[in-house]
Amino acid sequence: MEQMKLEAEPRPVVGKKVRRLRAEGWIPAILYGKGVDPMPLKIKAATWRRFTTAGAGRGLIELHVQGQPKPYLALVREVQRDPITRQVWHVDFQQVSMTETLRLEVPVTVVGASPVVERGDGVLLTGLTHLEVECLPSAIPSSIEVDASALKAIGDSITVADLALPEGVKVIADADEMILTVVPAGAPEEEVEEVAKAEAEPEVIRKGKVAEEEEAEE
């Protein structure tokens, strides 16, 4: 995966004072990882928007920190947002080693079209939309492709076991986890919900560590 470049600056303020940074158009961040002490950073909000709009943020990043002699090779590990406005509150970066395997989530991309869905006889139902993978940094895929054209009849499914994975990439999930399936068009809503419910996981809403840190400073 191509390495994207991102510029950041050291952040001298922590705790409640970072709220002023946000008001001034900055996003608080932190860099941590093997061989580096936790480093508070700040990124211009406009720079972050351009960065993510360009499709970056899922793979390796050359993080250029003002005042540092060379960039850090890092991954975005967490992006915390305001639960109402969806404004980015904080970004966590993890420095990585090119010789050590790591785990991260990558999106599932659906390609092709199911013939039974194209005829209008079935409806495509999605299970997992992201997959946790394990690989070296050099092998991080931008996404895992799933070919829906393999679904030729009602009830056909594609599971984790059916995936054609890039070399050096391992999926951390049960082999029978569903990615895609086809249900009859016009199937009772209860039936569709039952299939979806079998694959759904409860969403846990928790207070981010940034909010906890800021409250601790009060």
C-alpha positions as CSV (number, residue, x, y, z in Angstrom):
1,M,0.0,0.0,0.0
2,E,1.3,3.5,-0.9
3,Q,2.4,5.5,2.1
4,M,0.6,8.8,2.5
5,K,2.3,11.9,4.0
6,L,0.8,13.9,6.8
7,E,2.2,16.9,8.7
8,A,1.8,17.5,12.4
9,E,3.2,19.8,15.1
10,P,4.2,19.2,18.7
11,R,1.3,19.9,21.1
12,P,2.4,21.6,24.3
13,V,-1.0,21.7,25.9
14,V,-3.1,18.8,27.4
15,G,-6.2,18.3,29.4
16,K,-9.0,20.9,29.2
17,K,-6.8,23.3,27.2
18,V,-7.1,21.2,24.1
19,R,-10.6,22.5,23.7
20,R,-9.2,25.9,22.7
21,L,-7.0,24.2,20.1
22,R,-10.1,22.7,18.5
23,A,-11.8,26.1,18.5
24,E,-8.7,27.5,16.7
25,G,-8.9,24.8,13.9
26,W,-6.6,22.1,15.3
27,I,-7.2,18.5,16.0
28,P,-5.3,17.1,19.1
29,A,-3.4,13.8,18.4
30,I,-0.9,11.5,20.0
31,L,1.9,9.3,18.6
32,Y,2.9,6.2,20.5
33,G,4.5,2.8,19.8
34,K,7.6,0.7,20.2
35,G,10.7,2.9,20.4
36,V,9.0,6.2,20.9
37,D,7.7,8.0,24.0
38,P,4.1,9.1,23.8
39,M,4.2,12.4,21.8
40,P,1.3,14.8,22.0
41,L,0.6,16.4,18.6
42,K,-1.7,18.7,16.8
43,I,-2.9,18.6,13.2
44,K,-4.7,21.3,11.3
45,A,-8.3,20.3,10.8
46,A,-8.2,21.4,7.2
47,T,-5.1,19.2,6.6
48,W,-6.9,16.2,8.1
49,R,-10.0,16.8,6.0
50,R,-7.9,16.8,2.8
51,F,-6.0,13.8,4.0
52,T,-9.1,11.7,4.6
53,T,-10.9,12.9,1.5
54,A,-8.0,11.6,-0.5
55,G,-8.7,8.2,0.9
56,A,-5.8,8.1,3.2
57,G,-5.9,7.0,6.9
58,R,-6.4,3.3,6.4
59,G,-2.8,2.4,5.6
60,L,0.8,3.4,6.3
61,I,1.4,7.1,6.9
62,E,4.6,9.1,6.8
63,L,4.0,11.3,9.8
64,H,6.2,14.4,9.5
65,V,6.4,16.1,12.9
66,Q,7.8,19.6,13.0
67,G,11.2,19.7,14.6
68,Q,11.9,16.0,14.1
69,P,14.8,14.9,11.8
70,K,12.8,12.2,10.0
71,P,9.2,11.1,9.6
72,Y,7.6,8.4,11.6
73,L,6.0,5.4,9.9
74,A,2.6,5.0,11.6
75,L,-1.0,3.8,11.4
76,V,-4.1,5.6,12.5
77,R,-5.3,3.5,15.4
78,E,-8.3,5.5,16.6
79,V,-10.3,8.5,15.6
80,Q,-12.6,9.9,18.3
81,R,-15.5,12.1,17.2
82,D,-18.2,14.2,18.9
83,P,-21.2,11.8,19.1
84,I,-23.5,14.6,17.9
85,T,-21.6,16.8,15.5
86,R,-19.2,14.0,14.3
87,Q,-16.4,16.6,14.5
88,V,-13.0,14.8,15.0
89,W,-11.9,15.2,18.6
90,H,-8.7,13.3,18.7
91,V,-6.5,11.0,16.6
92,D,-4.2,8.2,17.8
93,F,-1.2,7.2,15.7
94,Q,0.9,4.1,16.3
95,Q,4.5,3.9,15.1
96,V,5.1,0.5,13.4
97,S,8.1,-1.6,12.4
98,M,8.3,-3.0,8.9
99,T,9.5,-6.3,10.3
100,E,6.7,-6.9,12.9
101,T,3.2,-8.2,12.1
102,L,0.3,-6.1,13.3
103,R,-3.5,-6.3,13.5
104,L,-5.9,-3.7,12.0
105,E,-9.3,-3.4,10.4
106,V,-9.8,-3.1,6.7
107,P,-13.0,-2.5,4.8
108,V,-14.8,-5.1,2.7
109,T,-15.4,-4.0,-0.9
110,V,-18.1,-5.7,-2.9
111,V,-17.4,-6.1,-6.6
112,G,-19.4,-7.8,-9.3
113,A,-23.2,-8.5,-9.3
114,S,-25.2,-11.5,-8.3
115,P,-27.2,-12.9,-11.3
116,V,-30.2,-13.7,-9.1
117,V,-30.2,-10.2,-7.7
118,E,-29.9,-8.7,-11.2
119,R,-33.0,-10.6,-12.3
120,G,-34.9,-9.2,-9.3
121,D,-35.4,-12.6,-7.7
122,G,-33.2,-11.9,-4.7
123,V,-31.9,-9.2,-2.4
124,L,-28.2,-8.9,-1.4
125,L,-27.8,-8.9,2.4
126,T,-24.5,-7.7,3.9
127,G,-22.9,-9.2,6.9
128,L,-19.4,-8.1,7.9
129,T,-18.4,-4.8,6.4
130,H,-14.9,-4.7,8.0
131,L,-12.4,-7.5,8.7
132,E,-9.6,-7.6,11.3
133,V,-6.4,-8.8,9.5
134,E,-2.9,-9.7,10.6
135,C,0.0,-8.9,8.3
136,L,3.3,-7.1,7.9
137,P,3.0,-3.3,7.3
138,S,4.1,-3.8,3.7
139,A,1.2,-6.1,3.0
140,I,-1.6,-4.0,4.4
141,P,-4.5,-4.2,1.9
142,S,-6.6,-1.1,1.2
143,S,-9.6,-3.4,1.3
144,I,-10.7,-7.0,0.9
145,E,-12.7,-7.6,-2.3
146,V,-15.7,-9.9,-2.3
147,D,-17.1,-10.9,-5.7
148,A,-20.9,-11.0,-5.5
149,S,-21.2,-12.7,-8.9
150,A,-20.5,-16.0,-7.2
151,L,-24.0,-15.8,-5.6
152,K,-26.0,-17.5,-8.2
153,A,-29.0,-18.8,-6.3
154,I,-31.2,-17.8,-3.3
155,G,-29.5,-18.8,-0.1
156,D,-26.0,-18.7,-1.5
157,S,-23.5,-17.1,0.8
158,I,-19.9,-15.9,0.9
159,T,-18.2,-16.5,4.2
160,V,-14.7,-15.7,5.6
161,A,-13.6,-19.2,4.4
162,D,-14.4,-18.3,0.8
163,L,-12.3,-15.1,0.7
164,A,-9.3,-14.9,-1.7
165,L,-6.8,-13.1,0.5
166,P,-3.7,-11.2,-0.6
167,E,-0.4,-12.9,0.0
168,G,0.7,-12.5,3.6
169,V,-2.7,-11.5,4.9
170,K,-4.6,-13.5,7.5
171,V,-8.1,-12.7,8.6
172,I,-8.9,-12.9,12.4
173,A,-12.5,-14.2,12.3
174,D,-14.4,-17.4,12.4
175,A,-14.4,-19.2,9.0
176,D,-18.2,-19.3,8.9
177,E,-18.7,-15.6,9.5
178,M,-21.0,-14.3,6.7
179,I,-19.9,-11.6,4.3
180,L,-22.7,-11.7,1.8
181,T,-25.8,-13.7,1.2
182,V,-28.9,-13.6,-1.0
183,V,-32.4,-13.8,0.4
184,P,-35.7,-14.0,-1.7
185,A,-37.0,-10.7,-3.0
186,G,-40.2,-9.9,-1.1
187,A,-39.2,-12.1,1.8
188,P,-41.0,-11.4,5.1
189,E,-39.3,-8.6,7.0
190,E,-39.0,-10.9,10.0
191,E,-37.0,-13.4,7.9
192,V,-34.6,-10.8,6.7
193,E,-34.2,-9.3,10.2
194,E,-33.5,-12.8,11.5
195,V,-30.6,-13.3,9.1
196,A,-29.2,-9.8,9.8
197,K,-29.6,-10.3,13.5
198,A,-27.5,-13.5,13.4
199,E,-24.6,-11.5,12.1
200,A,-25.0,-8.3,14.0
201,E,-22.9,-7.4,17.0
202,P,-24.1,-5.0,19.7
203,E,-22.6,-1.5,19.5
204,V,-21.1,-0.3,22.7
205,I,-21.0,3.5,23.2
206,R,-18.4,4.4,25.7
207,K,-16.7,7.6,26.8
208,G,-13.5,8.1,24.9
209,K,-10.2,8.4,26.8
210,V,-9.9,12.0,25.5
211,A,-13.0,13.0,27.3
212,E,-11.9,11.2,30.4
213,E,-8.5,13.0,30.3
214,E,-10.2,16.4,29.9
215,E,-12.5,15.7,32.8
216,A,-9.6,14.6,35.0
217,E,-8.1,18.1,34.5
218,E,-11.2,19.9,35.8
